[in-house]
Each structure stands twice: as structure tokens, then as C-alpha cells.
Amino acid sequence: MRSAGTAEAPADAGAGPAHGLTALLTTAMAFSMMQLFLLGALGPRLVDRLGVSETVLGLTTTVGFGTAAVLSPMGGRIVDRVGPRRALVTLLTLSAVALGLIGAAPGSGLLLVAVALGGLPQALANPATNKAILASVPAPRRGAVTGAKQSGVQLGAFVAGLPLAVVASAIGWRGAVWVAAGAALLAALWAWRALPADASPPPPKGAASGPASARPGGPVPWLAAFSLFLGAGIASVNTYLALFGSQRLEMGPTVAGALVAVLGVAGIAGRVGWSRAATPGRAPWLPALLAGGAVGAAVLLAAAVRVDLLVWVAAVAVGLFAVSGNAVSMVLVMQRSVPGRAGQDSALVAAGFFAGFAVGPPLFGPLAERRRYGEGWVLVSVEFAVAGAVALAWAVRDRRTRADGP
């Protein structure tokens, strides 16, 4: 059964248009979280020049992702109703406005308002991009396209951590943020011109009722819980990795920002590679595997307190394992969602992820203020371990359910 919003792409869809769509969706994912990656990469400059404390720096992540977590379920319904084109143009325009306000912020007050506004594009990002994939990409290629577009988040981390950090050294941190805002507006124009018009009729009300994916035994509640703990750990790394390098490992601001860039490059490779590997038979087991690798990465961060060079290995490992978990979660959502529910199911899993991002930094922040980074990274390892336990429990349950099924 097909609905107007989630009709499958024809099997012979051309590779050329698919590549263009992949590039656009990757860009949209990058801008959906660009403001938070910039705040993390520019953290040392904000602490020194804007008078933002380490705790307030963590609070920016909490405000942004708390807003995204609250709005995600509604965002999913909106995307299912209005279509991916309108949603993506709105996403990119709001990202530009949020970045512009961050660049103009005289202190922490307007900074937090701008970050809250930036939660809106985050809430739209996964539902809109997943919906576009289901509408335009043949089923055999969806895993690869999903991994590529999810890597856009880490592309944003790379751009914030290296190119824009270098720009900040040349023209100031405000100028770097305004450059990003202008690029987001150009991307909004690209989306408006490149995407086909959205279908006018909304999906039938009955099509979205009672999906198998939302039942307690289905993947969505479990993936949301997995994403909650995974997101808590990743958010702490994203927010405090550069500050850790600057304050504890005595790196310069540009070198410390490069840690975020290294994490971003590794995350791109991890999200593309693991999403390609997420075949229907293998995908249920991958979240637990990736969480196990993430625990090892957090342990390496704790060890870097004594052996500085390990921080680079740890940044790569966080990218390859921890940040790849969300991409595999989205592949699972598209594999298991029923027609008409892809946007809402994506949003529910994303809400768990965003809630984790809202919770993680405030737990880590007080430790960072006291320079107790080793204990903070141990906390992150525990969060990753709980995520792995949840993922493993669901994978075992899912195998038993399928074995007992008709």
C-alpha cells in the first residue's frame, strides 16, 4: 500500500538525480546542527571573549536539543503532511536565521534564544530527509543514501571544527558564524529549485494509525531509548572535546577545534560504511556493536588525561562508532516503518536522540568547570554502555519475535 507522502521510488530511477538528491540532503543535515557544532568548536573563544562559562556552554546544547526533542513528534507529523520540499526549505532558512542571531549575540541571553530557534530545523531534519529518500530512492539504494545524508551531520562538525575555525582566526568568530548563515540561505534556495513540488493531498488518516513499528515490541520505542543514552554521550564529546584539548591538554584554539574536525571526518566514514552494512538481517545487531565501540572510545578519552596523543585516536573512534549509531537507527526505521509513518517514526527516534543531547552536557559541565575531565569521560562511557545494553536487549527480543512469528 502506498500513500501520497511515502510512495516508493521506481526501481529504475536514475543514478544522476539520486546523487544530486544525496548531496542536497547531506547539506541539509549539516546545517540542521551547524550552530551547535560551531559553539563546540568555538568554545574556547566564547569562554574567553564573550564571557560564557563552561556550564552555560553546555546549556546551549541543552536548550537546542531540548527544543528539538519537544518539537520532534510534531515535526514528524508536519513533514508527513506538507512534504519534504517545504520542510527542507524551512529547515535551511531557520538554520540561517539562528546562525545570524548567534553571530550578533552580545552575551549568553540572545545566544540561548538563537540556539533554541536552531532546535526547529533539528526537529525537521530526519523526518524530512527520510521522507525524501522514501519518495525518490529505490529500496536497494536507500541504506547507502541514508548513510551518506546522515554523514552530513559530521560534515557539519568537520566544517565547524576546521574551515570555519580557520575563518574565525582570520575575521573573528562572529564573522565565521555569519559566513555559515549566508551559506545556509544559499542551500535553502538550492532546495527550492532542485526538489519537486510536494503532493497536495495529505495522507489518509487511517494510513498512520496503529503501525507495527510503534508497538512495544517494534523498533521505534527501543531505538528511541538507545538514542537517548547514545545522544547523551555524543553531546558531551561534541560540546567539551575542544575545551578539553584547550584547557587540559594545553592545545591552541585552532588545534583544539581540529579535534572536532577529526571526529567529523571519522563520523562521515563511519555513517556511510555502517549504513551500507545495515542489511535487514544484520541491521538489528549493529547498534549494540557500535555502542560497544563507543565505550572503548570514551575509555581512550579518559586515558588521554595522562597520554595526550590518545585524544586523536579517541576522536576517530567516537566518529567511527558512537556517531554512526544514529545513522543505523534511521536505516532500521525506514526498513520497518509502514507507509505514511516514516516521518513520525523518524521523529520519535530523533526525539530520543535529541533528549540525550539535552541531558548529557549539563551532567558533564560541572565536571568540566572543575577540570575533572577524566571522570567526565567515564560518565560518557557509562552512557554508551547503557545504550548498548538497550540495543542488545531489543535485538534479542526481535530475533525471538521473528522466530515465533508465522
N, C-alpha and C positions, 0 to 999 in steps of 0.2 A: 504494500500500500504506500502511496506517495502523497505528500502534502505539498502545498504551493511553496512552502519555505524550505523543504529539505529534499526535494526531488533529486535523485541520484544523477550524476553526470553520465552522459553517454559513454559507452566503453571505448569509442574511437576518438575521444576528444584529443585535439592536437597538443603536442608537447610544447610548442611555442607559446600559445596563450597560457598554458599551465605554468611555464617558467615566469612569465610576466606577473601572473597572479601570486605566485610564491614570493617574488621579490616585494610586491606591494604588501602582502600580509606580514612578511618578515619586518618590513619597515614600520607597519602599524604596531606590531608587538614591541618593537624597540622604543617607540615614542610613548607607548602606554605607561611605561615605568621609568622613562628617562629622568624625570625630575628626582626620583629617589636615588637612582644611581649617581646622579650629579651631586646630590647632597652628601652621599657617602664619599665619593672621590674627592670632593672639595671640602670635606670635613675639617681637615687641619686649617684651611684658610678661613672657614666660617668661624671656627673656635677663636682664632687669633684676631680676625679683622672685623667680624660682626658681633663679637661678644656672646656667641651662642655656647652654652655649656654642653658638656658631653651628654648629660641627661636630656636636655632639650633637643640635641641632635637625634637621639634615639626616639624622642617623642614625635619628631617629624614623620618617621616611619610608621609609628603607631597611628597617628592621625590619618595619614594617607591610606594605609591598608585597612584601618578600621572603617573608614568611609567606604572603601571598595567592598569590604566584607558585608556591610549592611545593605549596600545597594545592589550587590551582585544578583540575588534572586530576582529582583525587579528588572535589572538589566537584561537578564536572560529572557524574560517574558517580552520585554520591549523588542529585543532583537528578533525573536520568533515572529513578532507581529509586523515590524516595519521593514525588516530585511537587512542584509549585510551592508549594502551600499550606503544607505542613510546612516547606519550605525557607525561605519568606519569613518565617514567624513566628519561626523560629530565627534568621534573619539579623537581624531587628529587635531581638529580645531580647538577642542577643550585642552588638549595637551599643550598647544601653542600658547593659549591664554595663561595656563598655570605656570609655564616656564617664564613667560614675560613678567608675571607678578613676582615670582621668586627673584628674578633679576632686579626688580625695583624695590624689594623689601628693605626697609630701613632697620628692621630688627626682627625679633622672633615672632611678634604678633602677626604681621602680614605674611611672614614666611609660613606659619602654620595654616593660615587661611588658604594660601596658594596650594599648599600640599593637600589640604582637604579637597579643594577643587580638582586636583590631579587624581583623586580617587575615582572620579566619574569615568574617565577613559579606561582606567584599570578594570572597572566593573563591566565595561562593554567589550573588552579586548578578546577574551577567549570565546564567549558566545558568538561574536560577530565573525571572527576569523574561522572558527569551526563551521559555522553555518555556510560561509562562502566556500569552504572546501567541499562540504557535502553537496552543495548545489552545482559545483563546477568541475570537480576532480573525480575521475573514475576510481572505483573502490580499490583496485590493486595498488594505486599510487598514493592513496591517502596517508599511509603511515609515513612515507618519505616526505610528502609536502607538510604534514603536521610537524615532523621533527625540524624541518627547515624553518617553518614560520615560528615555532617555539624558540628556536635558536635566536630569533630576533631580540628576545629579552636580553640574552647575553651579548648580542651585538650592541645593544644599548649600553651594557656595562663596559664593554671594550671602548666604545666611543667616549663615554664619560670618563673612563679611567686613563686614557692616553691622549687621543687627539684634542679633546676639549680641555683636559688638564694642561696640555701644552699651550693651547689658546689662552687659558686663564693666566699662564705665566707671562704671556705677551701683552694682553689687553685687559687683564683683570678678570676676577671670577664672574662679575656681573656681565661683562661683555661676552664671556663664553656661554653663559646661560641664554643671553639674547640671541646669539648665533643659533643655538639649538631651537629656540622658539620660532625663528624665521624658517628653519628647515622643516619644522612640523607643519607650518602653513603651506609650504610647497607640497608636502606629502598629501595634505588634505585636498589640494587641487588635483593632484595625480589620481587620487582615489575617485573623485567625482567624474573625471574624464575617462578613466580606464574601466570602471566596473559597469556592468549592465544595469539597467533600471530595475528596481525591486518590484516584485509582483505585488499588485494592488490588493487582491483578496487576502484577508488574514486566514490562517489555518483553521479548519473546523474545530469547534470547541471540543468535540468528542475525541479528536485525534490525540490530544495531550493528556487525557485522563487515564489514571491508573497504569503507568508504564511499568514494565517488568524491572527496568533499571532502577526505579525508585523504591522497590520493595526492600525490606530489611536485609534479605539475602542477596540483593543485587549489588553491583559495584559502587553505586554513587555514594551511599552513606559511608561505606568503608573507605573509599578513596578520599572523601572529604575529611575523615578523621586522620588518615595517613597524611594528607596535605597540611592539616593543621600543625602537626608536630614537625613535619619537614620544613614548612614555611617558617616556623619559629627559629629553627637553627640557621636556615639560609639568611634570614633577615638580619640576624646578629652578625653574621660574617660580612654581608654586604655593607652594613652600616659602620662596623667598627674595624674592619680589616685594615683600611688605610690609616686610621688613627692608631691602631696597634703598631703598625710599621713605623709611624712617626714618633709616637710617644715612648714606646717600649724598646723598639729596635733601632731608634735614632736614625731613621731614614729621612731624607728631604721630602717635601710635599709632593714633588713630581714623581719621585721613585715610589713613594708610598701609594700614590694614585695608580701607578703601573701595576701594583698588586691586583687591583680591581680589574684592570685590563687583561692581565694574565688569566684571572678567573673567568672573565668573559669569553676569551678565545677558547679555553678548555670547555666551557659550557656549550659553545656553539658545536664543537666537535662531538661532545657527549650527547647532546639532544638530537642531532642528526643521526648519529650512529645507533643509539639505543632505540630511537623510534623506528628506524629501518628494521631493527632486530625484533620489534614487538609484533610478531605474527600472532594470530588468535590463540594458538596453542601455547605460545611462550610468554605472551604479554602478562598474564596474571601473576607470574613469578618474578618479573623484573623489578617491581617496586621494592620488594623486600631485599633483593640483591643490591640494588642501588643504595638503599638505606644503610646496608652493612658497609659498603664502601665509604659512605659519608661519615660513619662513625670513625673509621680509620683516618679520614681526612681531619676530623676535629681533634683526634689524638695527636696528629702531627702538628697542628696549630699550638696545642698545649706544649709540645716538646720544643717548639720554636722559641719559647721563652728562654731556653738555655742554648739552643743551637740555631742561630739566626737564619741560616740558609734553608732550613726546613720549611720556612714560611712560604717559599716559592713552590716547593713540592706540594705543600698543603693547599695552596691556591689552585693549582692544577687539579688536585684530587677532588676538591669541593666542586669544581666545574664539571668534571667528568662524571661524578656520581650524584652528589646532592641535587644540583640544579637540573639534572636530567630526569629526575623523578617526576616532575610536573608534566614534562612532555609525554612520557609514557602514560601518565594518568589520562591525558587528553586523548591519546590513541585508544585507550580502553573505553573511554566514554563514547567515542564515535563507533567503536566496534559493537557496543552493547545497547546504545540508545535506540529507541523506537522512533519512527518518523514523526516529526512535529515536536520532538522533545529535545533535540540536540542542543539548542541554545540554553534551555532551562537546566538540563543536566550538566552542561559545561559550567554554567554559572554557579550551581550548587557546589561542585568540586572546587571551583575557583574561590568561592566564599570561604571554604575551609582553609585554603592556602593563604588567602589574604588575612584571615583572622590570626593565623600563625605569625604572619609578618607583623601584625599589630601587637601581638603579645611578646614576641621574642626580644626586641631591643630594650623595652623597659625593664625586663629581667636582667639583661646584660649591662645596662647603663650604669647602675650603681657600682658594679664591679670595675667598669672602665674608669669611673671617676677616681677610684682608689688604686688604679693601676694594677688591679688583680686580674690580669688577662688570663693567666693560666687557669684559674678557677672558672672564668667565663667560658673558656673553650671546653672545659669538662662539662659544664652545663649544656653546651651545644651538643656534645657527644651523647648525652643522655636523651636529649630531644630527638636526635636522629635514631637512637636505639628504640625509643617508643614507637616512632613512625614505622620502623622495620617490623616490630612485633605486630602492629595492627595489619600491615600489608601481608605478612606471612599467615596470620590467622584467617584473613579473607581468602587468600589463595587456596589454603587447605579446605576451607568451607566450600569454595566454589567448585573445587575438583570433586568433592563428595556429592554436592548437589547435582552436578552434571552426570556423575556415575550412577546416581539413583534415579535420574530422570528417564522419561520414556525413550 
